[in-house]
Amino acid sequence: MNGVKYSQWRAMLAITKGSLRGIFRSPSAVVFSLGFPLVFILVFGFIGSGSVSVKVGVDRHTDINNRFYEGLSKVKTLKLVTDQPAAEMEDDLKKGRIVAILNIVPRQGTDSLPHFQVNIKTSTASDVNKKAILMSVLKEVTTKIDDHIYPRPSVATFTTEEIPGRIFKTIDFILPGQLGFALMSAAVFGTAFLFYSLRQTLVLKRFFATPIKRTYIVLAEACSRMIFQLISSVVIIGLGHFAFGFTLVHGWVTFLEMLVLSVFGLLVFMGFGFVVSSIAKNESTIPPLANIVTLPQFLLAGTFFPIDSFPGWLQPVCKVMPLTYLIDALRKVAFEGQHLWHVGWDIAILTLWGVVVYAVAVKVFRWE
C-alpha cells in the first residue's frame, strides 16, 4: 500500500466515531440511557418521598429483655440493629445509614411501677421523614403499654439528642441507583443489539476483509459506548447536583471518582451484553434474555428501595448481584465522602463478576 503501514488505532478510532454517531441517532439508546433515569430523578427530586423502612440502632447497654423493647421489636416498620460495635453504629448515624440510636434505661417510678427512660440520639444526616416515623412508633408503643398494663403516669419518657452530620436527602439515595440503572441498560441492551445487528448484516464479516484485528473492533465499540455513557453520567450527576442538591462531598474529586466507577461498571456489564448477543437465536429473543439479566437487578439491587427493606430471606439474593455493589460504591463515594480505595470490597466483587462473565462471553461469543 505505497509503503504506508496500516494503523490499527486509526481504524479503531474511525469505527468508534461511526458507532458513536449511530448511538446518538438511536432513539432507544437515548431513552434507556438518559431519558428514563432523568424522568425518575425528576419525579423523586420533586416529590421527595422517603422509604417506609426505618433502620434504628440499639445501644449495647440497653436491656432488651423488657416490655418496651419487646413492643418495639414487633413493629415491622423498624429494623433494630443490636449486634454492631458502638463506634461503628455512631459512624453509621453520622452518615445517615441509620436513623437513630436508642438507649432504653429501666427506672423505678414514683408509684413503684416499672418505668423506662428512652434516650434517642439522632443526626442531621438522618432522613426527616424517617425520624417522624420513629417518633410515631415510639409513642404508639408507649400508648399501648399505658392503656393495657399501667395506669398513668406514662410508662416511658423520652429525651432526644441530635449530633451533627450531613443532611441526607432523597436524591442522595435515588441518583446513584438511577445512574446504575442507566449504565446496566446501556451496557446490556446496547451491546446485545449492536453485535447481533453487526453479525446479521455481515458487517463483522466485512471487517475481516480489512487489516483491522478483532480486538480493535471490540475496543472501538466499547469506546463508543463508554463515551456516550460518560456524557449521560455527567448530565445525570450535574442535574441532580445543581437542580436538587445531590451531595458531592469532595466536589470535583467526588464527581471524577463517580465517573471512574461508572466506566468500570459499564465495562463489567458489557460482558452480559456480549453473552446475550451470542446466545440469542434471533432479534426478538434479545429483550427477554436481556431482561432476565437486568430486571431482577433493577428491582432488587437497591435501585429504588434500600436492600434492608426486603424480607430477610431475599436479602442474600440482593447481595449477590453486581449492580448492588456498583450502586453501593457510588453512594459511599457521593454522600459518605469515601474514596475509591475505601470501596475496595465493592470493586473486588465487580471485578470477580467481570472475570466470570467475560470468561463465559469468550466461550459463547460468535463473530458470524
C-alpha positions in Angstrom: 0.0 0.0 0.0 2.6 2.5 -1.2 4.8 1.7 1.8 2.3 3.2 4.3 1.8 0.9 7.4 -1.8 0.2 8.2 -2.8 1.8 11.6 -4.9 -0.3 13.8 -5.5 2.6 16.2 -6.7 4.9 13.4 -9.1 2.2 12.1 -10.3 1.7 15.7 -11.0 5.4 16.1 -12.9 5.5 12.8 -15.1 2.7 14.0 -15.6 4.4 17.4 -16.6 7.6 15.7 -19.1 5.8 13.4 -20.6 3.7 16.2 -20.9 6.8 18.5 -22.7 8.6 15.8 -25.1 5.7 15.4 -25.8 5.6 19.1 -26.8 9.3 19.2 -29.1 8.6 16.3 -30.8 5.7 18.1 -33.9 6.8 20.0 -33.9 3.7 22.1 -30.3 4.2 23.3 -31.0 7.8 24.3 -34.3 6.9 26.0 -32.9 3.9 28.1 -29.5 5.5 28.9 -30.6 9.1 29.6 -34.4 9.6 29.3 -35.7 7.0 31.9 -33.1 7.9 34.6 -33.8 11.6 34.2 -37.5 11.1 34.5 -37.0 9.1 37.7 -34.7 11.7 39.1 -37.1 14.5 38.3 -40.0 12.6 39.9 -38.2 11.6 43.1 -36.5 15.0 43.2 -39.8 16.9 43.2 -41.9 14.6 45.4 -39.1 14.0 47.9 -40.6 10.8 49.2 -38.8 8.5 51.6 -38.7 4.8 52.4 -41.1 3.2 54.9 -38.3 1.1 56.4 -36.6 2.7 59.4 -33.3 1.3 60.5 -32.5 2.0 64.2 -29.5 1.2 66.3 -29.9 -0.1 69.8 -27.3 0.9 72.3 -25.3 -2.2 73.6 -26.0 -1.1 77.2 -29.8 -1.4 76.6 -31.6 -4.2 78.4 -33.5 -5.9 75.6 -35.4 -8.1 78.0 -38.1 -5.6 78.9 -41.6 -4.9 77.8 -40.9 -1.7 76.0 -38.2 -3.2 73.8 -40.4 -6.2 73.1 -43.1 -3.8 71.9 -40.6 -2.1 69.5 -39.4 -5.4 68.1 -42.9 -6.3 67.0 -43.2 -3.2 64.8 -42.4 -4.3 61.2 -41.5 -0.7 60.2 -38.4 -0.8 62.4 -35.2 -2.6 61.6 -33.5 -2.8 65.0 -29.7 -3.2 64.9 -28.3 -4.8 68.1 -25.1 -6.5 67.1 -23.0 -3.6 65.9 -20.0 -2.1 67.8 -20.7 1.3 69.4 -18.1 3.2 67.3 -19.4 1.7 64.0 -23.0 2.5 65.0 -22.1 6.1 65.8 -20.4 6.4 62.4 -23.4 5.0 60.6 -25.6 7.5 62.4 -23.4 10.4 61.3 -23.5 9.1 57.7 -27.3 8.6 57.7 -27.2 4.8 57.4 -29.3 4.5 60.5 -32.0 7.0 61.7 -31.2 7.0 65.4 -29.6 5.1 68.3 -31.9 4.1 71.2 -30.9 3.6 74.8 -33.7 2.2 76.9 -33.0 2.6 80.7 -35.3 0.8 83.1 -36.1 3.0 86.2 -38.3 2.7 89.2 -41.3 5.1 89.0 -42.6 7.1 92.0 -45.7 4.8 92.0 -43.4 1.7 92.4 -44.3 0.7 88.8 -41.6 0.0 86.2 -40.7 3.0 84.1 -38.4 3.4 81.1 -36.2 6.3 80.1 -35.8 6.2 76.3 -32.8 8.2 75.1 -32.9 9.0 71.4 -29.7 10.1 69.6 -30.3 11.3 66.0 -28.2 13.1 63.4 -28.7 15.8 60.9 -27.8 13.2 58.3 -30.9 11.2 59.3 -33.9 11.3 57.0 -36.5 13.7 58.4 -39.4 11.6 57.4 -37.9 8.5 59.0 -37.3 10.5 62.2 -41.0 11.3 62.3 -41.9 7.7 61.7 -39.7 6.6 64.5 -41.2 9.1 67.0 -44.7 8.0 66.0 -43.8 4.3 66.6 -42.2 5.1 70.0 -45.4 7.0 71.1 -47.6 4.2 69.8 -45.8 1.5 71.7 -45.9 3.7 74.8 -49.6 4.3 74.5 -50.4 0.6 74.1 -48.5 -0.3 77.2 -50.1 2.6 79.1 -53.6 1.6 78.0 -53.3 -2.2 78.6 -51.0 -2.6 81.6 -50.1 0.6 83.5 -52.2 3.4 84.9 -51.0 7.0 84.5 -48.3 8.4 84.5 -46.9 7.1 81.3 -44.6 4.1 81.3 -41.9 6.0 79.3 -40.3 9.4 79.0 -38.1 10.5 76.1 -35.0 12.6 75.7 -33.5 13.5 72.3 -30.1 14.5 71.2 -29.0 15.4 67.7 -25.4 15.2 66.6 -24.0 16.9 63.5 -23.9 15.1 60.2 -24.6 15.7 56.5 -28.2 16.3 55.7 -29.5 13.2 53.8 -31.9 14.0 51.0 -34.0 11.6 48.9 -31.9 12.5 45.8 -28.8 11.2 47.6 -30.3 7.7 47.6 -32.2 7.9 44.2 -29.5 9.3 41.9 -26.8 6.6 42.3 -29.5 4.0 41.7 -30.6 5.6 38.5 -27.0 6.0 37.4 -26.5 2.3 37.9 -29.8 1.7 36.1 -28.6 3.7 33.1 -25.2 2.0 33.0 -26.6 -1.5 33.0 -29.4 -0.7 30.5 -26.9 0.8 28.0 -24.3 -2.0 28.5 -26.6 -5.0 28.3 -29.3 -3.9 25.8 -27.0 -1.6 23.7 -24.2 -4.2 23.3 -26.5 -7.1 22.7 -28.5 -5.4 20.0 -25.4 -3.9 18.4 -23.3 -7.0 18.0 -26.3 -9.1 16.9 -27.1 -6.5 14.3 -23.5 -6.3 13.1 -23.4 -10.1 12.8 -26.7 -10.4 11.0 -25.9 -7.6 8.5 -22.4 -9.2 7.9 -20.7 -6.0 9.0 -18.3 -8.0 11.2 -17.6 -10.4 8.3 -16.7 -7.4 6.1 -14.4 -6.1 8.8 -12.5 -9.4 8.4 -11.7 -8.4 4.9 -9.8 -5.4 6.2 -6.5 -5.5 8.0 -8.0 -4.4 11.3 -7.8 -7.0 14.1 -10.8 -8.3 16.0 -9.6 -6.9 19.3 -9.6 -3.4 17.9 -13.2 -3.9 16.6 -14.4 -4.8 20.1 -12.3 -1.9 21.7 -13.8 0.6 19.2 -17.4 -0.4 20.1 -16.6 -0.4 23.8 -15.1 3.1 23.5 -18.1 4.5 21.7 -20.4 3.2 24.4 -18.1 4.5 27.1 -18.0 8.0 25.6 -21.8 8.1 25.2 -22.5 6.8 28.7 -20.0 9.2 30.3 -21.9 12.0 28.7 -25.1 10.6 30.1 -23.5 10.2 33.5 -22.3 13.8 33.5 -25.8 15.0 32.7 -27.4 12.9 35.4 -25.0 13.8 38.1 -25.0 17.5 37.1 -28.7 17.8 37.0 -29.0 16.1 40.4 -26.4 18.3 42.0 -27.4 21.7 40.6 -31.2 21.2 40.5 -31.8 19.1 43.6 -28.7 19.4 45.7 -27.3 16.0 45.2 -24.4 15.6 47.6 -20.8 15.6 46.2 -18.8 15.7 49.4 -15.4 16.5 47.9 -16.7 18.4 44.9 -14.9 17.7 41.6 -12.9 14.9 43.2 -16.1 13.0 44.1 -17.6 13.7 40.7 -14.5 12.3 38.9 -14.5 9.2 41.2 -18.1 8.6 40.3 -17.2 8.7 36.6 -14.4 6.2 37.2 -16.8 3.8 38.9 -19.3 4.4 36.1 -16.7 3.3 33.5 -15.7 0.3 35.5 -19.3 -0.8 35.9 -20.1 -0.3 32.3 -17.1 -2.5 31.2 -18.4 -5.3 33.5 -22.0 -5.0 32.4 -21.0 -5.1 28.7 -19.9 -8.6 29.3 -23.5 -9.6 29.9 -24.4 -7.9 26.6 -21.8 -10.0 24.7 -23.3 -13.1 26.2 -26.8 -12.2 25.3 -25.9 -11.2 21.7 -24.2 -14.6 21.2 -26.9 -16.9 22.6 -29.8 -15.0 21.0 -31.3 -17.1 18.2 -33.0 -14.0 16.6 -33.5 -10.4 17.4 -36.9 -10.9 19.1 -35.2 -13.1 21.8 -32.8 -10.4 22.8 -35.2 -8.4 25.0 -36.4 -11.4 27.1 -32.8 -12.6 27.6 -31.6 -9.1 28.5 -34.5 -8.7 30.9 -33.6 -11.9 32.6 -30.2 -10.4 33.4 -31.3 -6.8 34.1 -34.9 -6.8 35.6 -34.1 -8.6 38.8 -31.2 -6.3 39.4 -33.2 -3.2 38.7 -35.8 -4.3 41.3 -33.5 -5.9 44.0 -30.1 -4.2 43.8 -31.1 -1.1 45.8 -32.0 0.9 42.8 -35.3 2.2 44.1 -35.5 0.9 47.7 -32.9 0.0 50.4 -32.0 -3.6 50.4 -32.8 -3.9 54.1 -36.5 -3.1 53.2 -36.8 -6.6 51.6 -37.5 -9.7 53.6 -34.6 -11.4 55.3 -34.6 -14.4 53.0 -34.4 -12.2 49.9 -31.5 -10.0 51.0 -28.8 -12.6 50.3 -30.0 -12.8 46.7 -29.8 -9.0 46.5 -26.2 -9.1 47.8 -25.1 -11.4 45.1 -25.9 -9.1 42.2 -23.2 -7.0 40.7 -25.4 -3.9 40.3 -25.8 -3.9 44.1 -22.0 -3.3 44.6 -21.8 -0.6 41.9 -24.7 1.4 43.4 -23.3 0.8 46.9 -19.9 2.2 45.9 -21.5 5.2 44.2 -23.5 6.1 47.3 -20.5 5.7 49.6 -18.3 7.9 47.4 -21.0 10.6 46.8 -22.6 11.0 50.2 -20.2 9.5 52.7 -17.1 11.1 51.2 -15.2 7.8 50.8 -12.6 7.4 48.1 -12.1 4.6 45.6 -9.6 2.8 47.9 -12.2 2.8 50.6 -14.7 0.9 48.4 -12.2 -1.9 47.5 -14.6 -4.6 48.5 -17.3 -3.4 46.1 -14.8 -3.1 43.3 -13.4 -6.5 44.1 -16.9 -8.1 43.8 -17.5 -6.3 40.5 -14.1 -7.5 39.2 -14.9 -11.0 40.1 -18.2 -10.7 38.2 -16.3 -9.2 35.3 -13.9 -12.2 35.2 -16.7 -14.7 35.3 -19.0 -13.0 32.7 -16.2 -12.4 30.2 -15.0 -16.0 30.6 -18.5 -17.0 29.6 -18.6 -14.4 26.8 -15.4 -15.8 25.3 -16.8 -19.3 25.3 -20.1 -18.4 23.6 -19.2 -15.3 21.5 -19.7 -15.7 17.7 -18.4 -13.4 15.0 -20.6 -14.8 12.3 
